Amino acid sequence: MKKIFLLFVAGILFQYHCCAQKKGKFLVDSLVPALAGMKEDTTKVNLYFNIMNAYVYYKPEEGLTYQGVALDLAKKTGWKIGVAKIKDRIGRLHWRMGNFSEALRYHNEALEVYQQSNDRYGRYILVEIAQDYLDDGKYAEAEPYLLKSVKLCIANNDKLNLGNAYDILYYLYTTQGNLAEATKIGYAFLKVKEESGSKYGIYSAANQLGFNFKAIGNYPDALKYFKQALQTAQGSCDILSESYANINIGDIYKETGNFPEATNYYKAALRLANELKDANLLADVHAGMGNLSAAQGLYMEAITHYTNAESGYKSVAHKQDLATLYSKMGTAYTHLAKYSQAAKSFKDATALYKELRANLTMAGYYNGMALLDSATGNWKNAYQHYRKYIVINDSSFNKETLKKAVASQMKYESDKKEALVKSAQEKKDVLTNVEIKRQRNILYSAFAVLLIVLVFSVVVFRQRNKIAKEKKRSDLLLMDKELLLKEIHHRVKNNLEVVSSLLALQSAQIDDPHTKEAMQEGQNRVHSIGIVHQKLYQGTNLGAIEMKDYFINLSDSILDSFGAEKRVSIECAMDAIDVDIDTAVPLGLIVNELLTNTLKYAFPSGQHGNVQIKLRRQADGILHLEVSDDGVGKSGITQGTGFGGQLVALLTQQLGGSMREEVKIGTSIYFEFKPTKAA
């Protein structure tokens, strides 16, 4: 009886191996004692198989201590499938430790036996072989195994292994930058997992939706589904999934600028990773925390996290993660002006990228190289690297890719709704048929009435389907127009960045300080307009800009261009306010000129100071803008004959506004505008 119970527990372990990382020790301690009382037969081989499986996500190096005795027993019993199963687990233990060549050797030997016996495990081991290649950076070799597994699983209605194959195939296409195919496979994976009804299936479905929405820049919906995945993982025994859910949520908060919340979720992931003592997970957490530090300008802190991540990735031989990590380290070292360390990091990344074919992740590499080349005066290479960054970035974020991604999403949602309608209709038909049979011997007239009702229901159902198809077509057309507008703003922003880069390159070749200053001011003006278009394609409202966030980004950019971040503070003392694009662009140029003028004249000789920007909409719709500083004070700023003063006056007149200047403690400039349309 005890033996049967232990084998039952072992069976649960194999089916739900996601629990192994939390209860691995408990399960191992429960299963190992049963070895002593067992006969040397196939039952004991199965027990060895499940013990080794328990060690995969617990302590893989200890699991390998059973390989010799388990393999000898399987051969002794003459059970070929048993030999294949033990080799299967030996390969999986090597995979977990990053020994990919050994993992492939054992997995291929097991596959040969599975295929000869037409065993169902053959469909699953194809996915494991693909993972061996994938984690070793050999993407071209991984894809055929995954596609073959998908084909076999569909033919045999094996939804469990089909979901596993879709999951890995989604990761492969994402890593290669094939967003359209990744999204298509992602929704196929999601459909399979939803049909399974398991907790892990629900987690996988929510997680997959989060990644799909993140891929198309829909961060609110991505955050919603990642939090749903976290809640599901917390209700199960899956620490590994809970850790990655925290990382995913932290990534979203980082992308949206909510650094305190991002920190909280990364720390939660780090706590779980330390509890689990998983090298790859710890590396992923530190990489995420490093990205968070870099996003806040804390580059030394970022380097510390990246270094911790580097040792973890090296221990499991993850080439793709290492290549991405070295690119980020190079960028961080460049910001710290440690150019030799930056060059070494990019050199390490280059060596790894030669082995890989992952287009999407190289965008960050080329952008970082352009930054290093600019900092070291290698302008020609800087321009070439930046152009490569633009090309890759455009290829992964273009209208056609987004259309395919959104089309996959809409098809999934439409199929899901149609399935629900079909299910409801089928239930209704069953009940109707039962009622018809019950009433048939009582009154034949009732049959005629029910028949009429059924015919009417079919007509209504078809009409509803027709209306639904028309609505779907209208939604696609509307989505197409919105995507086109976003693409236009994205292209304009990229073109303005190229212009800004050309101005920077030209400025670097000029020795005359006045001409150099004029070129810098022109670059800032172009950048202020570029930020407007960036906010438009990143936001949800294509006709308006949220001005507080825009002014913060503009202020940071101008402070950076003057190198005044440490001595001048710019505060946006205002609530969030939306302004239409025709008003936002002139307002941005006005504030750009005033901030430029303030940084040039208000704080001489390295003096520290504060600048405040206020914008509010009064009850009568008038926009009130105020820019003030506590500097030395200088009158006539907006009435001067310089180009900046003339531009401010012209833009104010263009908006039908008025301005006045007040010099007390520092200088304050006030504007009132009557916008032509409301945001």
MINU-893622 format. One line per field, with one value per residue (C-alpha): residue number from 1; residue in three letters; x, y, z. Coordinates in steps of 0.5 Angstrom, whole numbers, plus 2048, in hexadecimal, padded with zeros to 3 digits. Layout:
i: NUM,...
aa: ALA,...
u: X,...
v: Y,...
w: Z,...
//
This chain:
i: 1,2,3,4,5,6,7,8,9,10,11,12,13,14,15,16,17,18,19,20,21,22,23,24,25,26,27,28,29,30,31,32,33,34,35,36,37,38,39,40,41,42,43,44,45,46,47,48,49,50,51,52,53,54,55,56,57,58,59,60,61,62,63,64,65,66,67,68,69,70,71,72,73,74,75,76,77,78,79,80,81,82,83,84,85,86,87,88,89,90,91,92,93,94,95,96,97,98,99,100,101,102,103,104,105,106,107,108,109,110,111,112,113,114,115,116,117,118,119,120,121,122,123,124,125,126,127,128,129,130,131,132,133,134,135,136,137,138,139,140,141,142,143,144,145,146,147,148,149,150,151,152,153,154,155,156,157,158,159,160,161,162,163,164,165,166,167,168,169,170,171,172,173,174,175,176,177,178,179,180,181,182,183,184,185,186,187,188,189,190,191,192,193,194,195,196,197,198,199,200,201,202,203,204,205,206,207,208,209,210,211,212,213,214,215,216,217,218,219,220,221,222,223,224,225,226,227,228,229,230,231,232,233,234,235,236,237,238,239,240,241,242,243,244,245,246,247,248,249,250,251,252,253,254,255,256,257,258,259,260,261,262,263,264,265,266,267,268,269,270,271,272,273,274,275,276,277,278,279,280,281,282,283,284,285,286,287,288,289,290,291,292,293,294,295,296,297,298,299,300,301,302,303,304,305,306,307,308,309,310,311,312,313,314,315,316,317,318,319,320,321,322,323,324,325,326,327,328,329,330,331,332,333,334,335,336,337,338,339,340,341,342,343,344,345,346,347,348,349,350,351,352,353,354,355,356,357,358,359,360,361,362,363,364,365,366,367,368,369,370,371,372,373,374,375,376,377,378,379,380,381,382,383,384,385,386,387,388,389,390,391,392,393,394,395,396,397,398,399,400,401,402,403,404,405,406,407,408,409,410,411,412,413,414,415,416,417,418,419,420,421,422,423,424,425,426,427,428,429,430,431,432,433,434,435,436,437,438,439,440,441,442,443,444,445,446,447,448,449,450,451,452,453,454,455,456,457,458,459,460,461,462,463,464,465,466,467,468,469,470,471,472,473,474,475,476,477,478,479,480,481,482,483,484,485,486,487,488,489,490,491,492,493,494,495,496,497,498,499,500,501,502,503,504,505,506,507,508,509,510,511,512,513,514,515,516,517,518,519,520,521,522,523,524,525,526,527,528,529,530,531,532,533,534,535,536,537,538,539,540,541,542,543,544,545,546,547,548,549,550,551,552,553,554,555,556,557,558,559,560,561,562,563,564,565,566,567,568,569,570,571,572,573,574,575,576,577,578,579,580,581,582,583,584,585,586,587,588,589,590,591,592,593,594,595,596,597,598,599,600,601,602,603,604,605,606,607,608,609,610,611,612,613,614,615,616,617,618,619,620,621,622,623,624,625,626,627,628,629,630,631,632,633,634,635,636,637,638,639,640,641,642,643,644,645,646,647,648,649,650,651,652,653,654,655,656,657,658,659,660,661,662,663,664,665,666,667,668,669,670,671,672,673,674,675,676,677,678,679
aa: MET,LYS,LYS,ILE,PHE,LEU,LEU,PHE,VAL,ALA,GLY,ILE,LEU,PHE,GLN,TYR,HIS,CYS,CYS,ALA,GLN,LYS,LYS,GLY,LYS,PHE,LEU,VAL,ASP,SER,LEU,VAL,PRO,ALA,LEU,ALA,GLY,MET,LYS,GLU,ASP,THR,THR,LYS,VAL,ASN,LEU,TYR,PHE,ASN,ILE,MET,ASN,ALA,TYR,VAL,TYR,TYR,LYS,PRO,GLU,GLU,GLY,LEU,THR,TYR,GLN,GLY,VAL,ALA,LEU,ASP,LEU,ALA,LYS,LYS,THR,GLY,TRP,LYS,ILE,GLY,VAL,ALA,LYS,ILE,LYS,ASP,ARG,ILE,GLY,ARG,LEU,HIS,TRP,ARG,MET,GLY,ASN,PHE,SER,GLU,ALA,LEU,ARG,TYR,HIS,ASN,GLU,ALA,LEU,GLU,VAL,TYR,GLN,GLN,SER,ASN,ASP,ARG,TYR,GLY,ARG,TYR,ILE,LEU,VAL,GLU,ILE,ALA,GLN,ASP,TYR,LEU,ASP,ASP,GLY,LYS,TYR,ALA,GLU,ALA,GLU,PRO,TYR,LEU,LEU,LYS,SER,VAL,LYS,LEU,CYS,ILE,ALA,ASN,ASN,ASP,LYS,LEU,ASN,LEU,GLY,ASN,ALA,TYR,ASP,ILE,LEU,TYR,TYR,LEU,TYR,THR,THR,GLN,GLY,ASN,LEU,ALA,GLU,ALA,THR,LYS,ILE,GLY,TYR,ALA,PHE,LEU,LYS,VAL,LYS,GLU,GLU,SER,GLY,SER,LYS,TYR,GLY,ILE,TYR,SER,ALA,ALA,ASN,GLN,LEU,GLY,PHE,ASN,PHE,LYS,ALA,ILE,GLY,ASN,TYR,PRO,ASP,ALA,LEU,LYS,TYR,PHE,LYS,GLN,ALA,LEU,GLN,THR,ALA,GLN,GLY,SER,CYS,ASP,ILE,LEU,SER,GLU,SER,TYR,ALA,ASN,ILE,ASN,ILE,GLY,ASP,ILE,TYR,LYS,GLU,THR,GLY,ASN,PHE,PRO,GLU,ALA,THR,ASN,TYR,TYR,LYS,ALA,ALA,LEU,ARG,LEU,ALA,ASN,GLU,LEU,LYS,ASP,ALA,ASN,LEU,LEU,ALA,ASP,VAL,HIS,ALA,GLY,MET,GLY,ASN,LEU,SER,ALA,ALA,GLN,GLY,LEU,TYR,MET,GLU,ALA,ILE,THR,HIS,TYR,THR,ASN,ALA,GLU,SER,GLY,TYR,LYS,SER,VAL,ALA,HIS,LYS,GLN,ASP,LEU,ALA,THR,LEU,TYR,SER,LYS,MET,GLY,THR,ALA,TYR,THR,HIS,LEU,ALA,LYS,TYR,SER,GLN,ALA,ALA,LYS,SER,PHE,LYS,ASP,ALA,THR,ALA,LEU,TYR,LYS,GLU,LEU,ARG,ALA,ASN,LEU,THR,MET,ALA,GLY,TYR,TYR,ASN,GLY,MET,ALA,LEU,LEU,ASP,SER,ALA,THR,GLY,ASN,TRP,LYS,ASN,ALA,TYR,GLN,HIS,TYR,ARG,LYS,TYR,ILE,VAL,ILE,ASN,ASP,SER,SER,PHE,ASN,LYS,GLU,THR,LEU,LYS,LYS,ALA,VAL,ALA,SER,GLN,MET,LYS,TYR,GLU,SER,ASP,LYS,LYS,GLU,ALA,LEU,VAL,LYS,SER,ALA,GLN,GLU,LYS,LYS,ASP,VAL,LEU,THR,ASN,VAL,GLU,ILE,LYS,ARG,GLN,ARG,ASN,ILE,LEU,TYR,SER,ALA,PHE,ALA,VAL,LEU,LEU,ILE,VAL,LEU,VAL,PHE,SER,VAL,VAL,VAL,PHE,ARG,GLN,ARG,ASN,LYS,ILE,ALA,LYS,GLU,LYS,LYS,ARG,SER,ASP,LEU,LEU,LEU,MET,ASP,LYS,GLU,LEU,LEU,LEU,LYS,GLU,ILE,HIS,HIS,ARG,VAL,LYS,ASN,ASN,LEU,GLU,VAL,VAL,SER,SER,LEU,LEU,ALA,LEU,GLN,SER,ALA,GLN,ILE,ASP,ASP,PRO,HIS,THR,LYS,GLU,ALA,MET,GLN,GLU,GLY,GLN,ASN,ARG,VAL,HIS,SER,ILE,GLY,ILE,VAL,HIS,GLN,LYS,LEU,TYR,GLN,GLY,THR,ASN,LEU,GLY,ALA,ILE,GLU,MET,LYS,ASP,TYR,PHE,ILE,ASN,LEU,SER,ASP,SER,ILE,LEU,ASP,SER,PHE,GLY,ALA,GLU,LYS,ARG,VAL,SER,ILE,GLU,CYS,ALA,MET,ASP,ALA,ILE,ASP,VAL,ASP,ILE,ASP,THR,ALA,VAL,PRO,LEU,GLY,LEU,ILE,VAL,ASN,GLU,LEU,LEU,THR,ASN,THR,LEU,LYS,TYR,ALA,PHE,PRO,SER,GLY,GLN,HIS,GLY,ASN,VAL,GLN,ILE,LYS,LEU,ARG,ARG,GLN,ALA,ASP,GLY,ILE,LEU,HIS,LEU,GLU,VAL,SER,ASP,ASP,GLY,VAL,GLY,LYS,SER,GLY,ILE,THR,GLN,GLY,THR,GLY,PHE,GLY,GLY,GLN,LEU,VAL,ALA,LEU,LEU,THR,GLN,GLN,LEU,GLY,GLY,SER,MET,ARG,GLU,GLU,VAL,LYS,ILE,GLY,THR,SER,ILE,TYR,PHE,GLU,PHE,LYS,PRO,THR,LYS,ALA,ALA
u: 800,806,809,803,802,809,808,802,806,80B,806,803,80A,80B,805,806,80D,80C,80B,812,816,812,810,816,81A,813,812,819,819,812,815,81C,81A,816,81C,81E,818,817,818,81D,818,814,811,817,81A,813,815,81C,819,815,81A,81F,819,818,81F,81F,81C,81F,826,828,82F,82D,828,82D,830,82B,82C,831,82D,826,829,82C,825,821,826,826,81E,81F,819,81B,816,819,820,81D,81A,820,824,81F,81F,827,827,822,826,82C,828,826,82D,82F,833,82F,834,833,82B,82B,82E,82A,823,825,826,820,81C,81F,81B,815,814,815,810,80B,80B,808,80E,811,80D,80F,816,816,815,81A,81F,81D,81E,825,827,823,826,82D,82B,82A,823,823,824,81F,819,818,818,812,80E,80F,80C,806,805,805,801,7FB,7FB,7FA,7F6,7FC,7FA,7FF,805,802,802,809,80B,807,80A,811,810,80D,814,818,814,814,81C,81D,818,813,80D,808,809,80A,803,800,803,802,7FA,7FA,7FE,7F9,7F3,7F6,7F8,7F1,7EE,7F2,7EE,7F4,7F7,7FE,7FA,7F6,7FD,800,7FA,7FA,802,802,7FC,801,807,802,800,807,809,805,806,7FF,802,7FC,7F9,7FF,800,7F9,7FA,801,7FE,7F9,7FE,802,7FB,7FA,802,801,7FB,7FF,806,80A,80F,813,80C,80B,812,812,80B,80E,813,80E,80A,811,813,80C,80C,814,811,80C,810,80D,814,812,80D,812,817,812,810,818,819,813,816,81D,81B,818,81E,822,81D,81E,825,824,82A,826,820,825,829,822,820,827,826,820,822,828,823,81F,825,828,821,822,829,82C,831,836,830,82E,835,835,82F,831,837,833,82F,835,838,831,830,837,835,830,833,82D,831,82B,82A,831,832,82C,82F,836,832,82F,835,839,834,834,83C,83B,837,83C,841,845,846,84B,846,841,845,846,83F,83D,843,840,839,83C,83F,838,834,838,836,82F,829,825,823,81F,824,829,825,828,82F,82F,82C,831,837,835,835,83C,83E,83B,83F,845,845,844,83F,83E,83E,839,834,835,833,82D,82A,82B,827,822,821,820,81B,817,817,814,80F,80C,805,804,807,802,7FD,7FE,7FF,7F8,7F5,7F7,7F5,7EE,7EE,7EF,7E9,7E5,7E6,7E5,7DE,7DC,7DD,7D9,7D3,7D4,7D4,7CE,7CA,7CC,7C9,7C3,7C2,7C3,7BE,7B9,7BA,7B8,7B2,7B0,7B0,7AD,7A7,7A7,7A1,79D,79C,79F,79D,7A2,7A8,7A5,7A6,7AD,7AF,7AD,7B1,7B7,7B7,7B6,7BC,7C0,7BE,7C0,7C6,7C9,7C7,7CB,7D1,7D0,7D0,7D6,7DA,7D8,7DA,7E1,7E2,7E1,7E5,7EB,7EA,7EA,7F0,7F4,7F3,7F6,7FC,7FD,7FD,801,806,806,808,80D,811,810,814,819,81A,81B,820,824,824,826,82C,82E,82E,832,837,838,838,83E,842,841,846,842,83F,839,838,838,833,82E,82F,82E,827,825,826,822,81C,81C,81C,816,812,814,812,80B,80B,80E,808,803,805,806,800,7F8,7F6,7F8,7F6,7F9,7FF,7FF,803,806,80A,80C,80F,813,816,817,81B,81F,821,823,827,82B,82D,82F,832,82F,82B,82F,82E,827,821,81B,814,80D,808,802,7FD,7FC,7F9,7F8,7F9,7F7,7FD,7FD,7FD,802,808,808,808,80E,812,810,812,818,81B,819,81D,823,823,823,828,82D,82C,828,82D,834,83B,838,833,82E,826,81F,81A,813,80E,806,801,7F9,7F3,7EE,7E6,7E5,7EA,7F0,7F7,7FB,803,808,810,814,81B,81E,825,828,822,822,81D,81B,81C,816,817,81E,820,823,820,81E,81A,817,815,811,80E,80C,809,805,802,800,7FD,7F9,7FC,7FF,805,808,80F,810,817,818,81B,81D,819,812,80E,807,803,7FB,7F9,7F2,7F3,7EF,7EC,7EC,7EF
v: 800,805,803,805,80B,80D,80C,810,816,815,815,81C,81E,81C,81F,826,827,82E,82D,829,830,831,82A,826,825,822,81E,81B,819,816,812,810,80B,807,805,800,7FC,7FB,7F5,7F6,7F7,7FC,7FF,801,804,809,80B,80D,810,815,816,819,81D,820,822,826,82C,82B,828,826,824,81F,81C,81A,816,811,810,80A,806,808,806,800,7FD,7FF,7FC,7F6,7F5,7F5,7FB,7FF,805,805,806,80C,80F,80F,812,817,819,819,81E,822,823,825,82A,82D,82E,831,82B,82B,826,821,822,821,81B,818,81B,818,811,811,814,80E,809,80D,80E,806,805,80A,80C,813,815,816,81C,820,81E,822,828,827,826,82C,830,82D,830,837,838,836,83C,837,83A,837,830,831,833,82C,828,82D,82D,825,825,829,825,81F,821,824,81D,81A,81F,820,826,826,825,82A,82F,82E,82E,835,838,837,839,83F,841,83F,844,849,849,849,84F,84C,84F,84D,846,846,849,844,83F,842,842,83B,839,83D,83A,833,835,838,831,82D,831,830,835,835,835,83C,83F,83D,840,847,847,846,84C,850,84F,850,857,859,857,85C,862,861,861,862,85B,858,85A,857,850,850,852,84C,847,849,848,841,83F,842,83D,837,834,837,83C,83C,83F,843,846,847,84B,850,851,852,857,85B,85B,85E,863,865,866,86B,86F,86C,86B,86A,865,861,861,85D,858,857,856,851,84D,84D,84B,845,844,843,83E,83A,83B,83A,83D,83F,842,846,849,84B,84F,852,854,857,85B,85D,860,864,867,869,86C,870,873,86E,86B,869,865,862,860,85C,859,857,854,84F,84D,84C,847,843,843,840,83B,838,83A,83F,842,847,849,84B,84E,853,854,856,85B,85E,85E,862,867,868,868,86E,872,872,874,86D,86C,866,862,864,862,85B,85A,85B,857,851,852,852,84C,849,84C,849,842,844,847,84B,851,854,855,858,85E,860,85E,863,868,867,867,86D,871,86E,870,877,878,876,87B,875,879,875,86E,871,873,86C,869,86D,86C,865,866,86A,864,85F,863,865,85D,85B,861,862,862,85C,858,85C,85A,853,853,856,852,84C,84F,850,849,846,84A,849,842,842,845,841,83B,83D,83F,838,835,839,837,830,82F,833,82E,828,82B,82C,825,822,827,825,81D,81E,822,81E,819,81E,823,823,82A,82C,829,82E,834,832,830,838,83A,836,839,840,83F,83D,843,847,844,844,84C,84D,849,84E,854,852,851,858,85A,856,859,860,85F,85D,863,868,864,865,86C,86D,868,86D,873,870,86E,875,878,873,874,87B,87B,876,87B,881,87C,87C,883,884,87F,883,88A,886,884,88A,88E,889,88C,893,897,89E,89E,8A3,89E,898,89B,89C,895,893,897,895,88D,88F,892,88C,887,88B,889,882,881,883,87E,879,87A,879,873,870,873,870,877,879,880,883,883,882,889,887,881,884,88A,886,882,888,88B,885,886,88D,88C,886,88A,890,88B,88F,889,889,891,893,890,890,88F,88E,891,88F,889,885,889,887,88C,88B,88A,891,894,88F,890,898,897,892,897,89D,899,897,89E,8A0,89A,89B,8A3,8A1,89C,8A1,8A7,8A7,8A3,8A5,8A2,89C,89E,89A,89B,899,89A,899,897,898,897,897,897,89C,89C,8A0,89B,8A0,89D,8A0,89F,8A1,8A0,8A3,8A2,8A5,8A7,8AE,8B1,8B4,8B8,8B8,8B1,8B0,8B7,8B6,8B6,8AF,8AA,8A6,8AC,8AD,8A6,8A7,8AD,8AA,8A3,8A7,8AB,8A5,8A2,8A9,8AA,8AF,8AF,8B4,8B3,8B5,8B6,8B5,8AF,8AC,8AD,8AB,8AA,8AA,8A8,8A7,8A3,8A2,89B,89A,894,890,88A
w: 800,802,7FB,7F7,7FB,7F9,7F2,7F2,7F5,7F0,7EA,7ED,7ED,7E6,7E3,7E7,7E8,7E8,7F0,7F0,7F2,7F8,7FB,7F7,7FE,801,7FB,7FA,802,801,7FB,7FC,802,7FE,7FA,7FF,800,7F8,7F4,7EE,7E9,7E4,7EA,7ED,7E6,7E6,7EE,7EB,7E6,7EA,7EF,7EA,7E7,7EE,7EE,7E8,7EB,7F2,7F2,7EB,7ED,7F2,7ED,7E9,7EE,7ED,7E5,7E6,7EA,7E7,7E0,7E2,7E5,7DE,7DA,7DF,7DE,7D7,7D7,7D1,7D2,7D9,7D7,7D2,7D8,7DD,7D7,7D6,7DD,7DD,7D7,7DB,7E1,7DC,7D9,7E0,7E1,7DA,7D8,7D1,7CD,7D2,7D2,7CB,7CB,7D0,7CD,7C6,7C9,7CC,7C6,7C2,7C6,7C7,7C0,7BF,7C4,7C2,7C9,7CB,7CE,7C8,7C6,7CD,7CC,7C5,7C9,7CE,7C9,7C6,7CD,7CD,7C6,7C8,7CE,7CB,7C6,7C0,7BE,7B7,7BA,7BF,7BA,7B6,7BD,7BF,7B9,7B8,7C0,7BE,7B8,7BC,7C2,7BD,7BA,7C0,7C4,7C9,7CC,7D2,7CE,7C8,7CE,7CF,7C8,7C7,7CD,7CB,7C4,7C6,7CA,7C4,7BF,7C4,7C5,7BD,7BD,7B9,7BD,7B8,7B8,7C0,7C1,7BC,7C0,7C7,7C6,7C4,7CA,7CE,7CB,7CD,7D4,7D5,7D3,7D8,7DE,7E2,7E7,7E3,7DD,7DF,7E1,7DB,7D7,7DB,7DB,7D3,7D2,7D6,7D2,7CB,7CE,7D0,7C9,7C6,7CB,7CF,7D6,7DA,7D7,7D8,7DF,7E0,7DE,7E1,7E8,7E6,7E5,7EC,7EF,7EC,7EE,7F5,7F6,7F4,7F6,7F0,7F3,7EC,7E8,7EE,7ED,7E6,7E7,7EB,7E6,7E1,7E5,7E7,7E0,7DE,7E4,7E1,7DA,7DD,7E1,7E8,7EB,7F2,7F0,7EC,7F2,7F6,7F1,7EF,7F7,7F8,7F2,7F5,7FC,7F8,7F4,7FA,7FD,7F7,7F6,7EE,7EA,7E4,7E8,7EC,7E6,7E3,7E9,7EA,7E2,7E3,7E9,7E5,7E0,7E5,7E8,7E1,7DF,7E6,7E4,7E9,7E5,7EA,7EE,7E7,7E6,7EC,7EB,7E4,7E6,7EB,7E5,7E1,7E6,7E6,7DE,7DD,7E2,7DE,7D7,7D5,7CF,7CD,7D4,7D4,7CE,7D0,7D6,7D4,7CF,7D5,7D9,7D4,7D3,7DB,7DB,7D5,7D9,7DF,7DA,7DB,7D4,7D4,7D8,7D4,7CE,7D1,7D2,7CB,7C9,7CD,7CA,7C3,7C4,7C6,7C1,7BC,7BE,7BF,7BA,7BE,7BA,7C0,7C5,7C1,7C1,7C8,7C6,7C0,7C4,7CA,7C5,7C2,7C8,7CA,7C3,7C4,7CB,7C8,7C2,7BD,7B9,7B3,7B7,7BB,7B5,7B2,7B9,7BA,7B3,7B4,7BB,7B7,7B2,7B7,7BB,7B5,7B3,7B9,7BA,7B4,7B2,7AE,7B4,7B9,7B4,7B4,7BC,7BD,7B8,7BC,7C2,7BF,7BC,7C2,7C6,7C0,7C0,7C8,7C7,7C1,7C5,7CB,7C7,7C3,7CA,7CD,7C6,7C7,7CE,7CC,7C6,7CB,7D0,7CA,7C7,7CE,7CE,7C7,7C9,7D0,7CC,7C6,7C9,7CC,7C7,7C0,7BF,7C4,7BF,7BA,7BE,7C1,7BA,7B8,7BE,7BC,7B5,7B8,7BC,7B6,7B2,7B8,7BA,7B2,7B3,7B9,7B6,7B0,7B4,7B8,7B2,7B0,7B7,7B6,7B0,7B2,7B8,7B4,7AF,7B5,7B8,7B1,7B1,7B9,7B7,7B1,7B5,7BA,7B5,7B2,7B8,7BA,7B3,7B4,7BB,7B8,7B2,7B7,7BB,7B5,7B4,7BB,7BA,7B4,7B8,7BD,7B8,7B5,7BB,7BD,7B7,7B9,7BD,7BD,7C4,7C2,7BC,7C0,7C5,7C0,7BD,7C4,7C5,7BE,7C0,7C7,7C2,7BE,7C4,7C7,7C1,7C1,7C8,7C6,7C0,7C5,7CA,7C5,7C2,7C9,7CC,7CB,7C9,7C2,7C2,7C9,7CD,7D5,7D6,7DD,7DB,7D4,7D8,7DD,7D7,7D4,7DA,7DB,7D4,7D4,7DB,7D8,7D2,7D6,7DB,7E1,7E4,7EB,7EC,7E9,7EB,7E6,7EA,7E6,7EB,7E7,7E7,7E1,7DB,7D4,7CE,7C7,7C2,7BF,7C6,7C9,7C3,7C4,7CC,7CC,7C7,7CC,7D2,7CF,7CD,7D4,7D7,7D3,7D4,7DC,7DC,7D8,7DC,7E2,7E6,7E4,7E6,7E8,7ED,7EF,7EE,7ED,7E8,7E8,7E2,7E3,7DE,7E0,7DC,7E0,7E0,7DA,7D6,7D6,7D6,7DC,7DB,7E0,7E0,7E5,7E8,7EF,7EB,7EA,7E6,7E0,7DC,7D5,7D4,7CF,7CC,7CA,7C3,7C3,7BF,7C5,7C8,7C1,7C0,7C7,7C5,7BE,7C1,7C7,7C1,7BD,7C3,7C4,7CB,7CF,7D3,7D9,7DD,7E4,7E7,7EF,7F2,7EB,7E5,7E4,7DD,7DD,7D6,7D5,7CF,7CC,7C8,7C2,7C4,7CB,7CC
//
